[in-house]
């Protein structure tokens, strides 16, 4: 094993290893900044979605119209579980 360590000691290290620590630390700092910005982005997306829904719901409103029964010979409330609940 001593011989292998001597061989490794004589071999020059690649120059990319010198910058490896800086690249790793830079990537970790970038992830930390992205993680800190994520809650703000989610809040902004939720606000835009809510505002768009409120705008679409209020700007494109149509007058309310009573629903007609599904069948002319059926009960007044087609969704009632029994005809005993019919109001007529």
C-alpha positions, 0 to 999 in steps of 0.5 A: 500500500505504501507503494500505491501512495507513493505513486499517487504522490507523484501524480499531478492532481487535475486542476478541476479539483481546485475549483470543486469546493467553490462550485459546491459552495456556490451550488449550496448557496443558490439552493438556499436562496431558491428555498428562501424565495419559494414561499414568497413565490407560492404566495404570489401565485396563490394571490394571482390565482385568487384575484383572477378567480374573483375578477372572472366571477364578478366581471362575467356574471350572468343573471340567476335563473331557476332550473327547470325540472329534468322531465315534464312528468317527474317531480318538481325536484328531480334530485329529491330522494322521494316524491314525498318531499315534493312541495306541490 
